[in-house]
Amino acid sequence: MQLDPTFIQSAQTVLNLREQRQGLIAANMSNSDTPGYKAMDINFKSAVSDALKSGTVQTSAKPDFVADYPVSLDGNDVSPTMEKLESLKNVGAMNAEVTFLHQSTTDLITALRPNPSGT
């Protein structure tokens, strides 16, 4: 029996992109006092969609500038409050993906084991 690698590939892509996004959020937060710094993020939905269409594992996506935050007098547009909220949402989504992946693989292992009772 051969397993379809699509499930593992999609989970790997999601976790890779979430990790990249968390790194960008951390960079934004650490530069919240840097004059002229512009917040960056990735279009997560688009990156995952592109990876699923191509059938490959995506390890990163092209970051873009965030256009939604107001710019301060020193030219910095990082909102520490918004970055903290985005970080919490991203970590929650990562935890959900890991939990789903763990449960799915546990179910698969259980299904592949021989039934000791014979029923």
Backbone as ProteinMPNN parsed JSONL, in Angstrom:
{"seq_chain_A": "MQLDPTFIQSAQTVLNLREQRQGLIAANMSNSDTPGYKAMDINFKSAVSDALKSGTVQTSAKPDFVADYPVSLDGNDVSPTMEKLESLKNVGAMNAEVTFLHQSTTDLITALRPNPSGT", "coords_chain_A": {"N_chain_A": [[0.846, -1.184, 0.0], [0.613, 2.175, -0.91], [1.066, 5.394, 0.353], [-0.518, 8.515, -0.168], [1.401, 11.334, -0.637], [0.47, 13.912, -0.466], [-0.974, 14.918, 1.74], [0.949, 15.091, 3.832], [2.774, 16.79, 2.566], [1.231, 19.134, 2.256], [0.755, 19.803, 4.939], [3.389, 20.231, 5.769], [4.049, 22.431, 4.163], [2.238, 24.369, 5.167], [3.158, 24.605, 7.828], [5.819, 25.446, 7.351], [5.364, 27.96, 6.121], [3.967, 29.273, 8.155], [5.982, 29.383, 10.067], [7.822, 31.038, 8.747], [6.264, 33.347, 8.639], [5.99, 33.925, 11.37], [8.621, 34.61, 11.952], [8.849, 36.972, 10.436], [7.007, 38.579, 11.788], [8.249, 38.726, 14.275], [10.572, 40.12, 13.507], [9.398, 42.522, 12.727], [8.356, 43.408, 15.195], [10.724, 43.702, 16.67], [11.839, 45.809, 15.381], [10.249, 47.966, 15.908], [10.855, 50.466, 16.891], [12.625, 51.508, 15.1], [13.566, 54.073, 13.025], [11.886, 54.758, 9.982], [11.428, 52.092, 9.349], [9.574, 49.579, 7.693], [6.775, 47.561, 8.103], [6.587, 44.049, 7.426], [5.034, 41.224, 5.826], [3.645, 38.036, 4.847], [1.487, 36.932, 2.206], [-0.426, 34.718, 3.306], [-2.598, 32.96, 2.633], [-2.564, 33.021, -0.178], [0.012, 32.002, -0.696], [-0.153, 29.368, 0.338], [-2.21, 28.389, -1.266], [-1.001, 28.536, -3.826], [1.053, 26.654, -3.471], [-0.416, 24.296, -3.041], [-1.7, 24.06, -5.498], [0.471, 23.653, -7.194], [1.485, 21.335, -6.169], [3.767, 20.983, -4.684], [6.142, 21.189, -1.954], [6.259, 24.108, -0.205], [8.703, 26.248, 0.961], [9.09, 28.871, 1.598], [7.743, 32.195, 1.185], [7.294, 35.131, -0.822], [7.89, 38.036, 0.919], [5.829, 40.905, 1.576], [5.28, 44.447, 1.902], [3.373, 45.681, 4.638], [0.36, 47.299, 4.289], [-1.592, 48.365, 5.852], [-1.12, 49.685, 8.262], [-0.861, 52.715, 10.155], [1.51, 55.346, 9.49], [4.125, 56.534, 11.504], [5.58, 59.636, 12.754], [8.337, 59.337, 12.419], [8.517, 57.729, 10.224], [8.15, 55.031, 10.595], [6.072, 52.226, 10.41], [5.208, 50.178, 12.058], [2.976, 48.547, 14.164], [3.04, 47.723, 17.368], [0.992, 46.552, 18.919], [-0.771, 45.431, 17.005], [0.993, 43.648, 15.831], [1.506, 41.906, 17.951], [-1.043, 40.783, 18.233], [-1.292, 39.524, 15.713], [0.791, 37.713, 15.961], [-0.148, 36.073, 18.046], [-2.423, 34.96, 16.78], [-1.162, 33.612, 14.678], [0.491, 31.751, 16.03], [-1.499, 30.28, 17.336], [-2.753, 29.137, 15.099], [-0.629, 27.605, 14.153], [-0.333, 25.768, 16.257], [-2.819, 24.481, 16.054], [-2.541, 23.255, 13.556], [-0.41, 21.483, 14.059], [-1.571, 19.864, 16.025], [-3.685, 18.737, 14.544], [-2.196, 17.363, 12.59], [-0.779, 15.574, 14.225], [-2.916, 14.067, 15.345], [-4.042, 12.989, 13.037], [-1.955, 11.392, 11.999], [-1.681, 9.623, 14.12], [-4.163, 8.34, 14.025], [-3.878, 7.1, 11.533], [-1.741, 5.338, 12.004], [-2.932, 3.699, 13.918], [-4.947, 2.56, 12.346], [-3.436, 1.041, 10.594], [-2.282, -0.917, 12.119], [-2.286, -4.378, 13.009], [-5.213, -6.071, 14.146], [-5.282, -7.196, 17.33], [-7.229, -8.709, 18.624], [-8.579, -9.969, 16.667], [-11.013, -9.233, 15.605]], "CA_chain_A": [[0.0, 0.0, 0.0], [1.387, 3.403, -0.974], [0.316, 6.53, 0.873], [-0.457, 9.751, -0.946], [2.2, 12.288, 0.129], [-0.122, 15.249, -0.51], [-1.343, 15.337, 3.089], [2.168, 15.481, 4.546], [3.318, 17.954, 1.876], [0.44, 20.331, 2.577], [1.026, 20.146, 6.34], [4.735, 20.783, 5.811], [3.973, 23.773, 3.578], [1.563, 25.264, 6.117], [4.054, 24.866, 8.958], [6.933, 26.263, 6.865], [4.918, 29.333, 5.911], [3.662, 29.847, 9.479], [7.27, 29.683, 10.687], [8.341, 32.245, 8.096], [5.428, 34.478, 9.057], [6.341, 34.252, 12.752], [9.896, 35.313, 11.877], [8.594, 38.338, 9.972], [6.347, 39.292, 12.881], [9.301, 39.004, 15.266], [11.413, 41.193, 12.957], [8.619, 43.76, 12.807], [8.297, 43.843, 16.594], [12.045, 44.141, 17.134], [12.157, 47.07, 14.711], [9.145, 48.905, 16.102], [11.399, 51.797, 17.193], [13.611, 51.856, 14.078], [13.01, 55.073, 12.105], [11.755, 54.394, 8.579], [11.199, 50.659, 9.132], [8.245, 49.241, 7.181], [6.354, 46.215, 8.495], [6.493, 43.084, 6.329], [4.27, 40.01, 6.089], [3.398, 37.268, 3.633], [0.089, 36.626, 1.919], [-0.44, 33.302, 3.686], [-3.584, 32.202, 1.845], [-2.082, 32.918, -1.549], [1.184, 31.125, -0.716], [-0.622, 27.989, 0.521], [-2.967, 28.043, -2.469], [-0.033, 28.291, -4.903], [1.748, 25.399, -3.185], [-1.34, 23.184, -3.254], [-1.923, 23.93, -6.947], [1.672, 23.119, -7.839], [1.756, 20.012, -5.619], [5.109, 20.951, -4.104], [6.299, 21.746, -0.609], [6.768, 25.474, -0.273], [9.468, 26.539, 2.172], [8.992, 30.293, 1.911], [6.962, 33.021, 0.268], [7.846, 36.471, -0.969], [7.248, 38.981, 1.837], [5.394, 42.201, 1.068], [5.066, 45.463, 2.932], [2.018, 45.769, 5.178], [-0.139, 48.614, 3.909], [-2.73, 48.744, 6.684], [-0.757, 50.37, 9.494], [-0.529, 54.135, 9.986], [2.929, 55.663, 9.561], [4.427, 57.527, 12.539], [6.366, 60.78, 12.287], [9.692, 58.929, 12.026], [8.416, 56.884, 9.046], [7.952, 53.643, 10.988], [4.642, 51.888, 10.39], [4.962, 48.973, 12.854], [2.072, 48.677, 15.304], [3.33, 46.607, 18.27], [-0.247, 45.889, 19.333], [-1.242, 44.593, 15.907], [1.962, 42.554, 15.647], [1.254, 40.929, 19.025], [-2.268, 40.06, 17.878], [-0.984, 38.642, 14.585], [1.624, 36.636, 16.492], [-1.026, 35.144, 18.767], [-3.225, 34.23, 15.786], [-0.272, 32.718, 13.934], [0.88, 30.652, 16.929], [-2.69, 29.451, 17.501], [-2.935, 28.361, 13.868], [0.441, 26.592, 14.124], [-0.702, 24.728, 17.232], [-3.937, 23.725, 15.492], [-2.012, 22.404, 12.475], [0.38, 20.412, 14.668], [-2.529, 18.965, 16.672], [-4.363, 18.011, 13.47], [-1.213, 16.447, 12.003], [-0.532, 14.511, 15.216], [-4.083, 13.2, 15.446], [-4.204, 12.267, 11.767], [-0.953, 10.333, 11.902], [-2.02, 8.633, 15.139], [-5.272, 7.557, 13.474], [-3.346, 6.281, 10.448], [-0.964, 4.249, 12.616], [-3.902, 2.789, 14.529], [-5.636, 1.839, 11.281], [-2.519, 0.126, 9.933], [-1.876, -1.998, 13.037], [-3.176, -5.552, 13.002], [-6.129, -6.134, 15.283], [-4.872, -8.366, 18.13], [-8.373, -9.521, 19.049], [-9.069, -10.707, 15.493], [-12.353, -8.811, 15.175]], "C_chain_A": [[0.887, 1.241, 0.0], [0.51, 4.565, -0.522], [0.517, 7.744, -0.015], [0.296, 10.8, -0.123], [1.589, 13.689, 0.198], [-0.451, 15.771, 0.882], [-0.13, 15.852, 3.863], [2.777, 16.723, 3.904], [2.55, 19.225, 2.226], [0.662, 20.756, 4.024], [2.409, 20.772, 6.483], [4.757, 22.204, 5.25], [3.359, 24.755, 4.555], [2.492, 25.606, 7.277], [5.266, 25.699, 8.538], [6.536, 27.728, 6.718], [4.549, 30.013, 7.225], [4.955, 30.228, 10.199], [7.883, 30.937, 10.071], [7.566, 33.477, 8.554], [5.763, 34.895, 10.49], [7.674, 34.996, 12.799], [9.737, 36.749, 11.413], [7.925, 39.179, 11.055], [7.367, 39.66, 13.954], [10.215, 40.129, 14.793], [10.692, 42.532, 13.023], [8.611, 44.297, 14.231], [9.652, 44.361, 17.073], [12.472, 45.454, 16.484], [11.079, 48.128, 14.902], [9.616, 50.316, 16.446], [12.442, 52.251, 16.175], [12.999, 52.865, 13.11], [13.005, 54.568, 10.656], [11.481, 52.93, 8.309], [9.75, 50.441, 8.694], [7.929, 47.785, 7.51], [6.184, 45.325, 7.264], [5.689, 41.864, 6.785], [4.156, 39.252, 4.773], [1.893, 37.122, 3.455], [-0.05, 35.115, 2.102], [-1.38, 32.48, 2.813], [-3.109, 31.987, 0.413], [-0.903, 31.945, -1.653], [0.778, 29.659, -0.569], [-1.377, 27.523, -0.719], [-2.034, 27.723, -3.634], [0.684, 26.958, -4.71], [0.849, 24.202, -3.444], [-1.611, 22.963, -4.738], [-0.726, 23.287, -7.634], [2.022, 21.715, -7.344], [3.139, 19.867, -5.027], [5.088, 21.506, -2.683], [6.92, 23.124, -0.75], [7.464, 25.787, 1.044], [9.416, 28.005, 2.547], [8.14, 30.987, 0.86], [7.589, 34.409, 0.23], [7.132, 37.416, 0.002], [6.899, 40.292, 1.132], [5.276, 43.173, 2.23], [3.608, 45.454, 3.359], [1.52, 47.181, 4.916], [-1.21, 49.149, 4.859], [-2.386, 49.602, 7.895], [-0.464, 51.845, 9.232], [0.969, 54.371, 10.192], [3.141, 56.745, 10.614], [5.289, 58.642, 11.952], [7.769, 60.395, 11.84], [9.686, 57.969, 10.822], [8.208, 55.414, 9.336], [6.45, 53.348, 10.992], [4.306, 50.619, 11.177], [4.048, 49.323, 14.023], [2.344, 47.495, 16.233], [2.08, 45.848, 18.711], [-0.758, 44.961, 18.245], [-0.298, 43.414, 15.673], [1.777, 41.486, 16.723], [0.007, 40.108, 18.712], [-2.028, 39.084, 16.727], [-0.132, 37.457, 15.039], [0.775, 35.598, 17.216], [-1.879, 34.322, 17.807], [-2.365, 33.21, 15.039], [0.144, 31.512, 14.776], [-0.31, 29.716, 17.166], [-2.942, 28.569, 16.286], [-1.858, 27.283, 13.742], [0.108, 25.442, 15.067], [-1.837, 23.859, 16.704], [-3.449, 22.779, 14.4], [-1.215, 21.229, 13.041], [-0.544, 19.392, 15.342], [-3.249, 18.113, 15.634], [-3.426, 16.974, 12.848], [-0.935, 15.276, 12.947], [-1.706, 13.533, 15.273], [-4.274, 12.37, 14.183], [-3.195, 11.138, 11.63], [-1.201, 9.249, 12.945], [-3.15, 7.729, 14.646], [-4.788, 6.62, 12.37], [-2.564, 5.089, 10.996], [-1.892, 3.219, 13.241], [-4.597, 1.949, 13.461], [-4.736, 0.805, 10.611], [-2.069, -1.028, 10.816], [-2.823, -3.177, 12.909], [-4.02, -5.564, 14.283], [-5.796, -7.388, 16.105], [-6.043, -9.247, 18.54], [-8.968, -10.303, 17.871], [-10.445, -10.301, 15.033], [-12.306, -7.612, 14.282]], "O_chain_A": [[1.805, 1.351, 0.812], [-0.634, 4.703, -0.954], [1.604, 7.963, -0.549], [-0.13, 11.124, 0.985], [2.143, 14.565, 0.861], [-0.229, 16.947, 1.171], [-0.181, 16.919, 4.474], [3.246, 17.615, 4.609], [3.152, 20.272, 2.464], [0.75, 21.951, 4.306], [2.584, 21.734, 7.232], [5.416, 23.082, 5.808], [3.886, 25.849, 4.756], [2.598, 26.769, 7.666], [5.7, 26.57, 9.291], [7.269, 28.625, 7.133], [4.794, 31.208, 7.391], [5.021, 31.265, 10.859], [8.402, 31.796, 10.784], [8.154, 34.524, 8.823], [5.815, 36.087, 10.792], [7.84, 35.915, 13.602], [10.403, 37.648, 11.927], [8.243, 40.357, 11.217], [7.35, 40.773, 14.478], [10.592, 40.996, 15.582], [11.299, 43.556, 13.337], [8.83, 45.487, 14.457], [9.716, 45.351, 17.802], [13.368, 46.133, 16.986], [11.009, 49.087, 14.132], [8.849, 51.269, 16.306], [13.08, 53.284, 16.374], [12.015, 52.553, 12.44], [13.997, 54.021, 10.175], [11.314, 52.546, 7.151], [8.824, 51.035, 9.247], [8.725, 46.889, 7.226], [5.711, 45.765, 6.216], [5.667, 41.52, 7.967], [4.525, 39.763, 3.716], [1.127, 37.181, 4.418], [0.179, 34.34, 1.174], [-0.999, 31.423, 2.31], [-3.241, 30.893, -0.136], [-0.831, 31.155, -2.594], [1.307, 28.798, -1.274], [-1.202, 26.39, -1.168], [-2.252, 26.746, -4.352], [0.897, 26.218, -5.671], [1.295, 23.201, -4.004], [-1.736, 21.825, -5.19], [-0.886, 22.474, -8.545], [2.762, 20.987, -8.007], [3.639, 18.751, -4.881], [4.152, 22.192, -2.272], [7.985, 23.278, -1.348], [6.884, 25.614, 2.116], [9.673, 28.355, 3.7], [7.859, 30.438, -0.206], [8.32, 34.802, 1.139], [5.915, 37.582, -0.075], [7.592, 40.722, 0.211], [5.185, 42.771, 3.39], [2.714, 45.244, 2.539], [2.183, 48.153, 5.279], [-1.683, 50.272, 4.684], [-3.282, 50.193, 8.498], [0.116, 52.188, 8.202], [1.612, 53.674, 10.976], [2.433, 57.752, 10.626], [5.676, 58.587, 10.784], [8.339, 61.054, 10.971], [10.737, 57.454, 10.442], [8.1, 54.618, 8.403], [5.658, 54.131, 11.517], [3.235, 50.043, 10.986], [4.306, 50.266, 14.772], [1.93, 46.375, 15.932], [2.117, 44.627, 18.858], [-1.14, 43.825, 18.527], [-0.744, 42.312, 15.355], [1.882, 40.293, 16.437], [-0.007, 38.891, 18.9], [-2.504, 37.949, 16.762], [-0.31, 36.336, 14.561], [0.954, 34.395, 17.026], [-2.041, 33.117, 18.0], [-2.795, 32.081, 14.8], [0.148, 30.382, 14.287], [-0.144, 28.497, 17.194], [-3.299, 27.399, 16.422], [-2.137, 26.176, 13.279], [0.254, 24.274, 14.706], [-1.824, 22.641, 16.882], [-3.892, 21.632, 14.325], [-1.335, 20.105, 12.553], [-0.317, 18.187, 15.237], [-3.406, 16.906, 15.819], [-3.828, 15.835, 12.61], [-0.864, 14.126, 12.514], [-1.511, 12.317, 15.251], [-4.623, 11.191, 14.252], [-3.546, 10.043, 11.191], [-0.955, 8.072, 12.678], [-3.105, 6.511, 14.822], [-5.237, 5.477, 12.282], [-2.708, 3.968, 10.51], [-1.672, 2.014, 13.113], [-4.812, 0.753, 13.657], [-5.228, -0.206, 10.11], [-1.532, -2.016, 10.316], [-4.026, -2.997, 12.722], [-3.583, -5.122, 15.346], [-6.001, -8.509, 15.64], [-5.85, -10.439, 18.781], [-9.779, -11.206, 18.077], [-11.01, -10.95, 14.152], [-13.348, -7.133, 13.835]]}, "name": "protein", "num_of_chains": 1, "seq": "MQLDPTFIQSAQTVLNLREQRQGLIAANMSNSDTPGYKAMDINFKSAVSDALKSGTVQTSAKPDFVADYPVSLDGNDVSPTMEKLESLKNVGAMNAEVTFLHQSTTDLITALRPNPSGT"}
